[in-house]
Amino acid sequence: MKSNLPNKLASIRNQIIEHVHENGPLPANINDLISWFEGDGWDELVPSCESEEHIALNLNYVSWLNFSDSELVANQENDEPVTDALRVKYARRLISETFEISNGYDCPSVQAVEISKANGDSAVLGWLIEIHGQGGPVAIYQGAFRDKRKFYENLRECNFLLDTEHHNLTDKEILNLWAKPTKPIRSIVVEVSWGNEQYKCPMADKTWQRIVKGKSVRRVEYYQCEGKRYKADWLFNSDSFGSLVVNYEDGGVGFEGDLSSACIFYENKKTSWIDELMKNGSSDNLLEALIQRSSIQDKSTPPYDFWIVENSFVCEPYIGGQFKGELLAIKLSSKRLLRISQDECNALVEAKFKEQGAHPDT
C-alpha cells in the first residue's frame, strides 16, 4: 500500500528513505510523520477497503501463558502421560486456535505502508495494530525498512509468528519455548523526570544493545496521570548518538537531553550510560560519550591536546596514545584536555582490540 502524505511531511519522508538506502541519519522530527499516520492519516495506515495482509502471533507471550505441563494437563480430555509428542500436539493446536480467533491482541494485524520519493526510491514503514478491548485499536510502530521482506524479517527476529508461516515452526522450537518460557525480561530501565514525577521506560536487553550500538529506537510506554492513562514516545538516538527525547500524548516534550542525564538501572542496580558503553559499546561510541561528558562537566571540547588518565598521567589524544609524563611534570595551562579514568581508558583499548583484532600501540 502506497501512502499519500501531506506536502509538509515530504522532507521527513525523503530523509527516512535515504536512511534506509544510504544509512543516513533519521530525521529528528520523524515523530511528526509517525503521529500523522496514527492520527489524521489513519485511513492511510489501515485502509478500510483492504484487509490486512498478515496477522502475527506474539509467540513469546502466548507460550509464556500456555506452554506448560500444568496448562496442558488442565486442558486435555484424558489422563494420558505428558510426553514431548503431546506437548507439541497441544502447542500446535493452541497456535492454530489463536490464529483462528485472532482477537487483535495476541494476534495483531500487520500493516506495511510504502513511502516513495519522486525518483522512485521507496521504503516501508511497519506497524502492528493491536485491539485493546473498548480502548480500540492501538498502532505500535516497528520501524523503517528497505521493503516488506525486511519488515517481516524484523518481526521474526522479535519472535512474532506470521499467519502464513506457523506450519514452519519446528517441534524443537516449540519444546525450547516450553522448557524455557521466553517472555521478554525487561532488565533495563531508563528513568527521567519532568514536572514532579518520574517516568520509566523498561526494555529487554536485546533492545538496549541496539541503543548502545547507536541504532535509533522508539519505545511506547504508558503512564498514569490524575487517574487517566496516557502514552509517551521515547526516542533514543534520534537526534544524535546518546540523545533521548520523550514526547507525551498531547504533543508536549517531557524530556529532551541525553542518556548521560537519565537514571539507568540494570537488573535493579543503578548503572550509567558510560558504564554500559564500557561493557558493550564500540570504541567510537564510548569515546563520543566521554567527549560529551567532558563538554558538559569540564567545558572542554575537541580537538584535545592531551588526555589525562586517572587524573595522573598525560597521554597523546587518541586511543592507545603514547604516555607523555605525569600530570605534575607537564605544563598544561591553556591546553585542551579530556579527562578519563583508568577503567575508561582500558575499555577504549579493549573495544579497539575487539574491532581490529589487535591492541593499539600504547
C-alpha positions in Angstrom: 0.0 0.0 0.0 1.4 3.4 -1.0 0.7 6.5 1.1 -0.4 10.0 0.2 1.4 12.2 2.6 0.8 15.9 3.1 3.4 18.1 1.4 4.7 19.3 4.8 5.9 15.8 5.6 7.7 15.2 2.3 11.1 16.2 3.6 10.8 13.8 6.5 9.7 11.0 4.2 12.7 11.6 1.9 15.2 11.6 4.8 13.7 8.3 6.0 14.2 6.7 2.6 17.7 8.0 2.4 18.4 6.5 5.9 17.1 3.1 4.7 19.1 3.1 1.4 22.2 5.1 2.3 22.4 4.7 6.1 22.0 8.4 6.6 20.6 9.9 9.8 17.0 9.6 10.7 15.2 12.9 10.7 14.9 14.5 14.1 11.2 15.1 13.6 10.3 11.6 12.4 7.7 11.5 15.2 5.7 14.1 13.2 5.3 11.6 10.4 4.5 8.7 12.7 2.0 10.7 14.6 0.3 11.8 11.4 -0.2 8.1 10.3 -1.5 7.3 13.8 -3.9 10.3 13.8 -5.1 12.2 10.7 -3.6 9.6 8.4 -5.2 6.6 10.0 -7.1 5.6 6.8 -3.7 5.5 5.0 -2.3 3.2 7.7 -5.3 0.9 7.9 -7.4 1.4 4.8 -11.0 0.2 5.2 -11.1 -1.1 1.6 -8.3 -3.6 2.2 -7.9 -6.4 4.6 -4.6 -6.7 6.4 -2.0 -8.8 4.5 -1.0 -10.7 7.6 -1.6 -11.2 11.3 1.2 -12.0 13.6 1.1 -14.1 16.8 3.1 -12.8 19.7 4.8 -16.2 20.3 6.7 -15.1 23.4 3.5 -14.0 25.2 1.3 -16.9 24.1 4.0 -19.5 25.0 4.7 -17.8 28.4 1.0 -18.1 29.3 0.2 -21.5 27.9 3.2 -23.7 27.1 3.5 -25.5 30.4 2.6 -29.0 31.7 0.1 -27.6 34.2 -1.8 -25.9 31.4 -1.6 -29.0 29.2 -3.0 -31.2 31.9 -5.8 -28.8 32.8 -6.9 -28.7 29.1 -6.5 -32.3 28.0 -9.6 -34.6 27.8 -7.9 -37.7 29.2 -5.2 -38.7 31.6 -2.5 -39.8 29.2 1.1 -39.1 30.4 2.7 -35.9 29.3 5.3 -36.5 26.6 7.2 -34.3 24.2 4.8 -35.5 21.4 1.8 -34.5 23.5 3.4 -31.1 24.3 4.0 -30.4 20.6 0.5 -31.5 19.6 -1.1 -29.3 22.3 1.1 -26.3 21.3 0.2 -26.6 17.6 -3.5 -26.8 18.4 -3.2 -23.8 20.6 -1.4 -21.8 17.9 -3.9 -22.7 15.3 -6.9 -21.8 17.5 -5.2 -18.5 18.5 -4.8 -17.6 14.8 -8.4 -18.6 14.1 -9.8 -16.4 16.9 -7.5 -13.6 16.0 -8.7 -11.3 18.8 -6.3 -8.5 17.7 -4.2 -8.6 20.9 -2.5 -11.9 20.8 -2.5 -11.7 17.0 -2.2 -8.0 16.0 -2.6 -7.2 12.3 0.5 -6.3 10.3 0.5 -3.1 8.3 3.2 -2.1 5.9 3.0 1.3 4.3 5.1 2.2 1.3 6.5 5.7 1.0 8.2 6.9 -2.2 10.3 9.8 -3.4 9.8 11.4 -6.8 12.8 9.5 -8.2 11.2 6.2 -7.4 13.2 5.3 -4.3 11.0 3.9 -1.6 10.9 2.4 1.9 8.4 0.6 4.0 7.1 1.8 7.4 5.8 -1.1 9.6 3.2 -1.2 12.3 1.4 -3.8 14.4 -2.2 -2.9 15.2 -3.4 -4.3 18.5 -7.0 -4.2 19.6 -7.3 -3.2 23.3 -10.9 -4.1 24.0 -13.1 -1.0 24.5 -9.9 1.1 24.1 -10.0 0.2 20.4 -7.0 -0.2 18.0 -3.5 0.8 19.1 -0.8 1.3 16.5 2.7 0.1 17.5 5.3 1.5 15.2 8.1 -1.1 14.3 10.5 1.0 12.2 11.5 1.9 8.6 12.7 -0.9 6.3 14.0 -1.3 2.8 11.0 -3.4 1.8 8.3 -5.7 3.2 10.6 -8.6 3.3 13.0 -6.8 5.7 10.0 -5.7 7.8 8.8 -9.3 8.1 12.3 -10.5 8.9 12.4 -8.0 11.8 9.1 -9.3 13.1 10.5 -12.9 13.1 13.6 -11.7 15.0 11.3 -10.2 17.6 9.5 -13.7 17.9 6.3 -12.8 16.1 4.9 -15.7 14.0 3.2 -14.7 10.7 0.0 -16.5 9.9 1.4 -17.9 6.7 4.4 -19.3 8.4 3.2 -21.1 11.5 3.5 -24.5 9.8 7.2 -23.9 9.5 7.6 -23.8 13.3 9.6 -26.9 14.2 9.0 -29.3 17.1 12.4 -28.4 18.6 11.4 -24.7 18.6 8.2 -25.5 20.4 9.9 -27.6 23.0 12.5 -24.9 23.6 9.7 -22.4 24.2 8.1 -24.9 26.6 11.3 -25.6 28.6 12.4 -22.0 28.8 9.4 -19.6 28.6 10.6 -16.6 26.7 8.5 -13.8 28.0 10.9 -10.9 27.4 12.7 -10.0 30.6 12.9 -6.2 30.7 16.2 -6.0 32.6 17.0 -2.4 31.6 15.0 0.6 32.9 15.7 4.2 31.8 14.1 6.8 34.1 13.7 10.5 33.6 11.6 13.2 35.3 9.5 16.1 34.3 7.2 18.2 36.4 7.3 16.5 39.8 7.0 12.9 38.5 9.4 10.1 37.5 8.7 8.2 34.2 10.2 4.8 33.3 10.9 3.0 30.1 11.7 -0.7 30.7 13.1 -2.8 27.9 14.7 -6.1 27.1 18.5 -6.4 26.9 18.3 -7.0 23.2 16.6 -3.6 22.6 19.1 -1.9 24.9 22.0 -3.4 22.9 20.6 -1.7 19.7 20.6 1.6 21.6 24.2 1.1 22.9 25.3 0.4 19.3 23.8 3.7 18.1 20.6 2.5 16.5 17.6 4.7 16.5 14.9 3.1 18.7 11.4 4.2 19.5 9.6 2.8 22.5 6.0 3.5 23.5 5.2 3.3 27.2 2.0 4.2 29.1 1.8 6.1 32.3 -1.0 7.2 34.7 -1.7 10.9 35.4 -4.7 12.0 37.6 -6.3 8.6 37.1 -6.0 8.6 33.3 -3.8 6.5 31.1 -1.5 8.3 28.6 1.0 7.3 26.0 4.6 8.5 25.9 7.0 8.2 23.0 10.6 7.5 24.0 13.1 8.3 21.1 16.6 7.0 21.6 19.5 8.2 19.4 17.0 10.1 17.1 18.9 13.4 17.2 22.4 12.1 17.8 24.2 9.3 19.4 23.1 9.1 23.1 20.2 11.5 22.7 16.9 10.9 24.4 13.6 12.7 23.7 10.3 11.8 25.5 7.1 13.2 24.0 3.8 12.9 25.7 0.4 12.4 24.2 -0.8 15.9 23.7 2.3 16.9 21.7 4.4 18.2 24.6 8.0 17.4 25.2 8.6 15.9 28.7 12.3 15.4 28.4 14.9 16.4 25.9 18.6 15.7 26.6 20.9 12.7 26.6 21.2 9.3 28.2 24.0 10.5 30.5 21.4 12.7 32.2 19.0 9.8 32.7 18.9 7.3 35.5 19.7 3.8 34.2 19.1 0.5 36.0 20.3 -2.9 35.0 18.6 -5.8 36.9 17.5 -3.2 39.6 21.1 -2.0 40.1 22.0 1.6 39.2 24.4 2.0 36.3 25.3 4.8 33.9 25.4 5.4 30.2 29.2 5.4 30.1 29.3 2.2 32.2 27.0 0.5 29.7 29.1 1.7 26.8 32.3 0.4 28.6 30.6 -3.1 28.7 29.0 -3.2 25.3 29.7 -0.2 23.1 32.1 0.4 20.3 35.3 2.4 20.8 34.0 5.3 18.7 30.7 5.4 20.6 32.4 5.2 24.0 34.8 8.0 23.0 31.9 10.1 21.8 30.1 9.7 25.1 33.3 10.7 27.0 33.7 13.8 24.9 30.1 14.7 25.5 30.7 14.4 29.3 33.8 16.5 29.1 32.0 19.2 27.1 29.3 19.4 29.8 31.2 18.8 33.0 34.7 20.3 32.2 33.6 22.8 29.4 36.4 21.2 27.4 35.7 20.4 23.8 37.8 18.8 21.0 40.3 19.0 19.4 42.2 18.0 22.5 45.9 18.5 23.1 46.2 15.7 25.7 44.2 13.0 27.5 44.5 12.9 31.3 44.1 9.4 32.7 43.1 8.8 36.3 44.0 12.5 36.9 47.6 11.4 37.0 49.0 10.6 33.6 49.3 12.7 30.4 48.8 10.8 27.1 48.6 11.7 23.4 45.0 12.4 22.4 43.9 9.2 20.8 43.2 5.6 21.8 46.5 4.0 22.6 48.2 7.3 22.6 51.8 7.3 24.0 52.4 8.2 27.6 53.9 11.8 27.8 54.6 12.0 31.5 53.0 12.5 34.9 50.5 15.3 35.4 52.6 17.3 37.8 55.6 17.3 35.5 54.0 18.8 32.4 52.7 22.4 31.9 49.1 22.2 30.7 47.9 25.8 31.0 45.7 26.8 28.1 45.7 23.2 26.8 42.5 21.4 25.9 42.2 18.2 28.0 40.0 15.2 28.0 39.9 13.6 31.5 39.1 9.9 31.7 39.5 7.2 34.3 41.9 4.2 34.0 38.9 1.9 33.6 37.6 4.0 30.8 41.0 4.1 29.1 41.2 0.3 29.4 37.7 -0.1 28.0 38.6 2.0 24.9 41.7 -0.1 24.3 39.8 -3.4 24.7 37.0 -2.2 22.4 39.5 -1.3 19.7 41.1 -4.7 20.1 37.7 -6.4 19.5 37.2 -4.3 16.4 40.6 -4.6 14.9 42.0 -7.9 16.3 45.0 -6.2 17.8 45.7 -3.7 20.6 46.6 -0.2 19.5 50.1 0.9 20.3 50.5 2.1 23.8 
